Amino acid sequence: MLTGDSRRYLETGSRNQADDRNAFRVLAGVKGDLGSNWSYDLYYQYSRTRNSSVQSGNIQLSALLAGLKTAYISPDGNTVSATPVAGYTLGCADASARANGCVPINVFGPNQISSDAANYISISATNLTEASTKVYSGVITNSDLFDLGAGPVGIALGVERREEFAKYQPDTFLASGDVGGFNAGLPTEGGYELTEFFGELNLPVLSGLSWAESIELNGALRYSDYSNSVGGVWTWAVGGIWDVAGGFSLRGNYQQAIRGPSVEELFGGRTVDFAGASDPCQTPEAASGALRDRCIANGVPAAVVGTDYGSGGTSFPAFVGGSSNLKEESAKTWTIGAVYVPEFIDRLSLTVDYYNITIDDYIGSYGSQNIVNACLKSGIESFCDLITRSSTGELESFVDLNVNAASLHTEGLDLGARYSLPLGDGFLGGGSAGLSFDFKGSYLFSLDYDAVAGAGFPVNECAGRFGRVCSDTVASGPTPHWRHSLRTTYRDGDAFLSVLWRHIGASHDEDDSTTYAVEHLDSVDYFDLTAGYDINEHFSLAAGVKNVFNKGFQPLASSQQGGNGQQSNTYPATYDVLGRYFSLSATVRF
């Protein structure tokens, strides 16, 4: 009896994925003046993307099982024997499998699978993803509505409608779970409509004072009406700029914002994932008290509560995916910053901004272990309904769909500096030359994630960290304390040469209680080079080299290799996994 299979099927070759992406976008609009300082801007936008993903080198599970079920077959193919018989040959036991080309498979030892058997179990699988967006927008503005003595008051009023639709269609092999290493994924499609009304006001209140060259206040109000479970919501923002003197100014902003769930979060295909979880009912602490009562109520036989019963499994299937019951995320954001443009240094500007953001009802999934802890340790009964146990009390499966349950808080500093230096006549004879510098840096003070807000669980502190929670749920890679970029550009008439330095700071594993194969990711520096030429006002060319020095990515051990990660060996959204590569582009302006 086959109880498991952890073999790497190298005989079928490497596993590859080829993506064919097509994108189409059209934008049409009209703008003009209405008189008395009023103007209008109307536009329509339609965009569509289509991605066909073909995976090759995978194993078809049904073919593998057929190849493993062997027997001795008579010459006419009508008689099957489990033991050797003179004149009989070894083949696949199932007649229909033999008719489809089934070849016996030997999985014991490396390179034991024949080329015919490898071809039989190899499969190419395809999934198709399509998404489309329609936007209708109209705005009227007046930059000089009236004057209170400190400057003209500006106003903008508008309406926007957006229609979103997405579709995911796996082939029959992926949908049925017949592809080794991939869980079954159901086809899905869905969409929603959003209509928004908004207004913005810019109000100069003071000017020409010894302590304030000018003070401006601004405000914004927006009503969003979603066709899905979000419904109608209000958001607003207030802010101001205080131009003190001598090129120094202060600015600040406070806003209450929302983010509606995306099409993927609402209608993403539901699949079966496997996640780790330990059962508190199998610990000695469960032998008495409230934990014992909760374990019994959750389906554990009273006689075994508090003992190491069952198989002791740590990985269980979890039903994950989209949920049409999602509500909006709500955020409170405030920023305060300063801008300095010194009068004694021409063409230099410096900025610093502090941000503080709190997001409630953050969209995500609980995680199997959090479901167990909330039910059994915290006594939150609604979580107990998400757990299925066997008749003997063992954990069997979970329901872990997207929910509005988490909270996120982050704060940090954004820094910026710009400087340009004229160099007189250029070398190419096409006009003046100049050198410019553009620096952007960010320091992350904190990034705290609470997967089940209010349940009293430990908060994941992700600033300067990487791991399963911080790099998969909270972000798409490590979240170092410091990162920056510096672009240096030399322009000579219609030609330019630009160098971009990208720095990604170091980060440490998020789980201090366990020593993993990779505990630390060093800082990385990348350099990109771009050159371009404007042939005329309508046509320009550019060429680039990204990662000029072919800097490698930061290696990460997978969970199978003793790492605090998934099955990947790095974070491709953060690090350059392709090494050095080249690009060529052309721009046509009509």
KELO-376966 format. One record per residue (C-alpha): residue number from 1; residue in one letter; z, x, y. Coordinates in steps of 0.25 Angstrom, whole numbers. Layout:
# residues N
    i  aa     up   east  north
  NUM   A      Z      X      Y
...
# end
This chain:
# residues 590
    i  aa     up   east  north
    1   M      0      0      0
    2   L     -4      5     14
    3   T      8      5     23
    4   G      3     13     35
    5   D     -7     23     39
    6   S     -5     34     49
    7   R    -17     43     45
    8   R    -27     48     56
    9   Y    -41     45     52
   10   L    -48     58     57
   11   E    -59     56     47
   12   T    -65     45     56
   13   G    -66     54     68
   14   S    -59     53     82
   15   R    -55     39     88
   16   N    -63     37    100
   17   Q    -65     26    111
   18   A    -77     24    119
   19   D    -77     15    131
   20   D    -89      9    138
   21   R    -85      4    151
   22   N    -93     -5    161
   23   A    -89     -9    175
   24   F    -96    -18    185
   25   R    -91    -21    199
   26   V    -97    -29    210
   27   L    -92    -31    224
   28   A    -98    -39    235
   29   G    -92    -42    248
   30   V    -94    -46    263
   31   K    -86    -43    275
   32   G    -87    -46    290
   33   D    -81    -50    303
   34   L    -76    -64    306
   35   G    -74    -61    321
   36   S    -61    -60    329
   37   N    -57    -48    321
   38   W    -58    -55    307
   39   S    -66    -49    296
   40   Y    -68    -53    281
   41   D    -71    -46    268
   42   L    -75    -54    256
   43   Y    -79    -48    242
   44   Y    -82    -51    228
   45   Q    -79    -41    216
   46   Y    -83    -42    202
   47   S    -80    -31    192
   48   R    -81    -31    177
   49   T    -77    -20    167
   50   R    -81    -19    152
   51   N    -75     -9    142
   52   S    -80     -7    128
   53   S    -71      2    120
   54   V    -76      7    107
   55   Q    -66     14     98
   56   S    -72     23     87
   57   G    -65     31     76
   58   N    -55     20     72
   59   I    -51     15     59
   60   Q    -54      1     54
   61   L    -41     -3     47
   62   S    -48    -13     37
   63   A    -58     -3     33
   64   L    -47      8     31
   65   L    -39     -2     22
   66   A    -51     -5     14
   67   G    -54      9     12
   68   L    -40     12      7
   69   K    -40      0     -3
   70   T    -48      7    -14
   71   A    -51      4    -28
   72   Y    -61      8    -39
   73   I    -74      0    -39
   74   S    -83     -3    -50
   75   P    -98      1    -49
   76   D   -102    -14    -46
   77   G    -91    -15    -36
   78   N    -85    -27    -42
   79   T    -73    -22    -49
   80   V    -61    -15    -42
   81   S    -51     -7    -49
   82   A    -38      0    -44
   83   T    -39     11    -54
   84   P    -50     20    -57
   85   V    -61     15    -67
   86   A    -72     23    -73
   87   G    -85     20    -65
   88   Y    -77     14    -53
   89   T    -77     21    -39
   90   L    -66     21    -29
   91   G    -69     12    -17
   92   C    -63      1     -8
   93   A    -57    -10    -15
   94   D    -62    -21     -6
   95   A    -76    -26     -9
   96   S    -79    -30      5
   97   A    -74    -17     10
   98   R    -83    -10      0
   99   A    -95    -18      5
  100   N    -92    -14     19
  101   G    -92      1     16
  102   C    -78      4     12
  103   V    -75     18      8
  104   P    -62     22      1
  105   I    -52     30     10
  106   N    -43     41      7
  107   V    -33     42     18
  108   F    -24     53     12
  109   G    -26     67     18
  110   P    -35     72     30
  111   N    -50     70     29
  112   Q    -49     62     16
  113   I    -57     50     22
  114   S    -72     51     19
  115   S    -83     50     29
  116   D    -87     36     23
  117   A    -73     31     23
  118   A    -71     36     38
  119   N    -84     28     42
  120   Y    -79     16     35
  121   I    -65     15     42
  122   S    -70     20     55
  123   I    -72      9     66
  124   S    -77      7     80
  125   A    -69     -4     88
  126   T    -73     -9    101
  127   N    -65    -17    112
  128   L    -71    -23    125
  129   T    -63    -25    138
  130   E    -69    -33    149
  131   A    -63    -36    163
  132   S    -69    -42    176
  133   T    -63    -45    190
  134   K    -68    -54    201
  135   V    -63    -53    215
  136   Y    -66    -62    227
  137   S    -59    -57    240
  138   G    -59    -61    254
  139   V    -52    -55    266
  140   I    -51    -58    281
  141   T    -45    -48    290
  142   N    -42    -46    305
  143   S    -37    -33    310
  144   D    -34    -38    324
  145   L    -28    -52    322
  146   F    -19    -50    335
  147   D    -10    -39    341
  148   L      5    -39    343
  149   G      4    -27    352
  150   A      5    -16    342
  151   G     -9    -18    336
  152   P    -18    -28    330
  153   V    -13    -36    318
  154   G    -22    -36    306
  155   I    -23    -47    295
  156   A    -30    -49    282
  157   L    -31    -62    273
  158   G    -38    -63    260
  159   V    -40    -70    247
  160   E    -44    -64    234
  161   R    -48    -69    220
  162   R    -48    -61    207
  163   E    -53    -64    193
  164   E    -49    -55    182
  165   F    -54    -56    168
  166   A    -53    -46    156
  167   K    -57    -47    141
  168   Y    -54    -38    129
  169   Q    -62    -39    116
  170   P    -59    -30    104
  171   D    -68    -30     92
  172   T    -64    -36     79
  173   F    -58    -23     74
  174   L    -49    -21     86
  175   A    -45    -35     87
  176   S    -41    -36     72
  177   G    -33    -23     72
  178   D    -43    -17     62
  179   V    -44     -3     70
  180   G    -34      7     66
  181   G    -24     12     77
  182   F    -27     -1     85
  183   N    -19    -14     85
  184   A    -27    -27     85
  185   G    -30    -32     99
  186   L    -35    -46    102
  187   P    -46    -49    112
  188   T    -42    -55    125
  189   E    -47    -60    138
  190   G    -42    -66    151
  191   G    -41    -66    166
  192   Y    -35    -72    178
  193   E    -39    -75    193
  194   L    -31    -71    205
  195   T    -32    -77    219
  196   E    -25    -70    231
  197   F    -23    -73    246
  198   F    -17    -62    254
  199   G    -15    -58    269
  200   E    -11    -45    276
  201   L     -6    -42    290
  202   N     -5    -29    298
  203   L      4    -31    310
  204   P      6    -19    320
  205   V     20    -22    327
  206   L     23    -10    335
  207   S     15      2    342
  208   G     17     12    352
  209   L     32     15    351
  210   S     39     28    351
  211   W     44     26    337
  212   A     32     19    332
  213   E     17     21    335
  214   S     15      8    327
  215   I     21     -1    317
  216   E     13    -10    308
  217   L     18    -21    298
  218   N      9    -26    287
  219   G     11    -37    277
  220   A      3    -44    266
  221   L      4    -57    258
  222   R     -3    -61    245
  223   Y     -4    -73    236
  224   S     -9    -71    222
  225   D    -13    -82    213
  226   Y    -15    -78    198
  227   S    -22    -88    188
  228   N    -13    -82    177
  229   S      2    -83    175
  230   V      5    -75    188
  231   G      2    -87    197
  232   G      4    -86    212
  233   V     11    -74    218
  234   W     14    -69    232
  235   T     15    -54    236
  236   W     17    -48    250
  237   A     19    -34    257
  238   V     24    -29    270
  239   G     23    -16    276
  240   G     22     -7    288
  241   I     18      6    295
  242   W     26     13    306
  243   D     18     23    313
  244   V     30     31    319
  245   A     23     43    327
  246   G     16     56    325
  247   G      8     52    313
  248   F     20     47    305
  249   S     21     33    300
  250   L     29     25    290
  251   R     25     14    281
  252   G     31      4    271
  253   N     27     -8    263
  254   Y     34    -18    254
  255   Q     27    -28    245
  256   Q     29    -37    234
  257   A     17    -37    225
  258   I     13    -42    211
  259   R      3    -38    200
  260   G     -3    -49    192
  261   P     -5    -46    177
  262   S    -19    -40    174
  263   V    -29    -46    164
  264   E    -25    -36    154
  265   E    -10    -39    155
  266   L    -12    -54    154
  267   F    -23    -55    143
  268   G    -23    -41    137
  269   G    -26    -42    122
  270   R    -14    -43    113
  271   T    -12    -32    103
  272   V     -2    -27     93
  273   D      5    -14     97
  274   F     15     -6     90
  275   A     28     -2     98
  276   G     40      5     94
  277   A     54     -2     94
  278   S     67      0     87
  279   D     76    -12     83
  280   P     90    -13     88
  281   C     93    -22     76
  282   Q     92    -10     67
  283   T    103     -2     74
  284   P    118     -2     71
  285   E    121     -8     85
  286   A    114    -21     80
  287   A    125    -23     69
  288   S    134    -31     79
  289   G    134    -38     92
  290   A    123    -44    101
  291   L    112    -35     95
  292   R    115    -40     81
  293   D    114    -55     86
  294   R    101    -52     93
  295   C     95    -45     81
  296   I     99    -57     72
  297   A     93    -66     82
  298   N     80    -58     82
  299   G     78    -59     67
  300   V     85    -48     61
  301   P     93    -52     48
  302   A    108    -51     51
  303   A    111    -43     39
  304   V    102    -31     44
  305   V    105    -31     59
  306   G    110    -17     63
  307   T    104    -10     51
  308   D     92     -2     49
  309   Y     84    -13     42
  310   G     70    -14     40
  311   S     59     -3     40
  312   G     63      3     53
  313   G     50      2     60
  314   T     48      6     74
  315   S     34      1     78
  316   F     31    -13     78
  317   P     19    -22     82
  318   A     20    -28     96
  319   F     10    -39    101
  320   V      6    -34    115
  321   G     -4    -38    126
  322   G     -7    -47    137
  323   S      1    -60    141
  324   S     -4    -71    150
  325   N     10    -74    155
  326   L     12    -62    163
  327   K     16    -63    178
  328   E     14    -54    189
  329   E     21    -41    192
  330   S     29    -41    205
  331   A     31    -28    213
  332   K     40    -24    225
  333   T     34    -12    232
  334   W     39     -5    244
  335   T     34      8    250
  336   I     37     17    262
  337   G     30     29    267
  338   A     26     38    278
  339   V     13     43    284
  340   Y     12     56    292
  341   V     -1     60    299
  342   P      4     72    308
  343   E     -2     73    321
  344   F     -2     89    321
  345   I    -10     89    308
  346   D    -24     82    308
  347   R    -29     75    296
  348   L    -16     75    288
  349   S     -8     63    283
  350   L      4     62    274
  351   T     10     50    267
  352   V     22     47    259
  353   D     25     33    253
  354   Y     37     29    244
  355   Y     35     17    235
  356   N     45      8    227
  357   I     39     -2    218
  358   T     46    -12    208
  359   I     38    -20    199
  360   D     44    -32    191
  361   D     38    -40    180
  362   Y     30    -28    176
  363   I     19    -32    166
  364   G     20    -25    153
  365   S     26    -26    139
  366   Y     40    -25    134
  367   G     39    -15    123
  368   S     44    -18    109
  369   Q     57    -10    111
  370   N     60    -17    124
  371   I     58    -31    117
  372   V     68    -27    106
  373   N     78    -22    116
  374   A     77    -34    125
  375   C     79    -43    113
  376   L     90    -36    105
  377   K     97    -27    115
  378   S     96    -36    128
  379   G     96    -49    121
  380   I     84    -55    129
  381   E     80    -66    119
  382   S     65    -67    124
  383   F     62    -53    119
  384   C     67    -57    105
  385   D     55    -66    104
  386   L     46    -54    105
  387   I     51    -48     92
  388   T     47    -51     78
  389   R     55    -47     66
  390   S     52    -47     51
  391   S     61    -56     42
  392   T     69    -43     39
  393   G     72    -41     54
  394   E     63    -29     57
  395   L     55    -29     70
  396   E     41    -33     67
  397   S     33    -35     80
  398   F     34    -38     95
  399   V     27    -46    106
  400   D     26    -38    118
  401   L     15    -44    127
  402   N     14    -41    142
  403   V     26    -46    150
  404   N     31    -46    165
  405   A     44    -39    160
  406   A     45    -25    166
  407   S     49    -19    179
  408   L     44     -6    186
  409   H     49      2    198
  410   T     43     14    204
  411   E     45     22    217
  412   G     39     35    222
  413   L     32     43    233
  414   D     17     43    237
  415   L     13     55    245
  416   G      0     58    252
  417   A     -7     69    261
  418   R    -21     70    267
  419   Y    -27     81    275
  420   S    -41     84    279
  421   L    -46     97    285
  422   P    -59     98    293
  423   L    -67    111    289
  424   G    -79    110    299
  425   D    -93    111    295
  426   G    -95    110    280
  427   F   -103    120    271
  428   L   -113    110    267
  429   G   -118    107    281
  430   G   -116     92    279
  431   G   -105     90    290
  432   S    -90     94    291
  433   A    -81     98    280
  434   G    -67     95    277
  435   L    -56     97    267
  436   S    -46     85    264
  437   F    -33     84    255
  438   D    -28     71    250
  439   F    -14     72    242
  440   K     -7     61    235
  441   G      6     62    228
  442   S     16     53    221
  443   Y     30     55    217
  444   L     36     45    207
  445   F     51     43    209
  446   S     53     32    198
  447   L     45     23    189
  448   D     54     14    181
  449   Y     50      4    171
  450   D     58     -7    165
  451   A     51    -14    153
  452   V     60    -26    152
  453   A     66    -28    166
  454   G     80    -34    166
  455   A     82    -31    151
  456   G     91    -18    154
  457   F     82     -8    147
  458   P     81      6    152
  459   V     71      8    163
  460   N     59     17    160
  461   E     59     28    171
  462   C     45     33    171
  463   A     44     42    183
  464   G     40     55    178
  465   R     38     50    164
  466   F     28     47    153
  467   G     30     39    140
  468   R     27     26    133
  469   V     33     18    144
  470   C     31     26    156
  471   S     16     30    153
  472   D     11     17    146
  473   T     19      5    151
  474   V     22     10    165
  475   A     10     19    168
  476   S     -2     24    161
  477   G      3     38    160
  478   P     15     47    165
  479   T     22     44    178
  480   P     25     58    184
  481   H     34     59    196
  482   W     23     66    204
  483   R      8     66    205
  484   H     -2     70    216
  485   S    -16     72    219
  486   L    -23     81    230
  487   R    -38     79    233
  488   T    -44     90    241
  489   T    -58     87    247
  490   Y    -68     96    254
  491   R    -79     88    261
  492   D    -91     95    267
  493   G   -101     85    273
  494   D   -106     76    262
  495   A   -100     84    251
  496   F    -85     85    246
  497   L    -77     92    235
  498   S    -64     87    231
  499   V    -53     92    222
  500   L    -42     82    217
  501   W    -29     88    211
  502   R    -21     78    203
  503   H     -7     81    199
  504   I      1     73    188
  505   G     16     77    187
  506   A     24     79    175
  507   S     31     68    167
  508   H     41     67    156
  509   D     43     58    144
  510   E     50     45    147
  511   D     59     45    135
  512   D     71     54    137
  513   S     77     50    124
  514   T     66     56    115
  515   T     59     69    114
  516   Y     44     67    113
  517   A     33     77    109
  518   V     29     77    124
  519   E     40     75    134
  520   H     34     81    147
  521   L     20     80    153
  522   D     17     91    163
  523   S     11     89    176
  524   V     -5     90    177
  525   D    -14     94    188
  526   Y    -29     89    188
  527   F    -40     93    197
  528   D    -53     85    200
  529   L    -65     90    208
  530   T    -75     81    215
  531   A    -87     84    223
  532   G    -97     75    230
  533   Y   -108     73    240
  534   D   -113     62    249
  535   I   -128     62    248
  536   N   -129     51    259
  537   E   -121     39    263
  538   H   -126     31    251
  539   F   -125     42    239
  540   S   -115     52    235
  541   L   -112     60    223
  542   A    -99     66    217
  543   A    -95     75    205
  544   G    -81     78    200
  545   V    -73     86    190
  546   K    -60     79    185
  547   N    -49     88    180
  548   V    -57    101    184
  549   F    -48    110    176
  550   N    -48    102    163
  551   K    -33     99    163
  552   G    -28     93    151
  553   F    -19     81    149
  554   Q     -5     80    146
  555   P     -3     79    131
  556   L      6     68    126
  557   A     11     66    112
  558   S      8     52    106
  559   S     19     44     99
  560   Q     14     49     86
  561   Q     16     63     91
  562   G     30     61     96
  563   G     26     58    110
  564   N     31     46    119
  565   G     17     40    120
  566   Q      7     32    113
  567   Q     -5     37    105
  568   S    -10     45    117
  569   N     -9     60    120
  570   T     -9     59    135
  571   Y    -10     49    147
  572   P    -25     48    150
  573   A    -22     39    163
  574   T    -14     51    168
  575   Y    -20     64    163
  576   D    -35     68    162
  577   V    -38     67    147
  578   L    -53     71    148
  579   G    -51     84    155
  580   R    -61     89    165
  581   Y    -73     79    167
  582   F    -84     77    177
  583   S    -89     66    185
  584   L   -102     63    194
  585   S   -103     51    203
  586   A   -113     45    213
  587   T   -110     35    224
  588   V   -120     26    230
  589   R   -116     18    243
  590   F   -125      6    247
# end
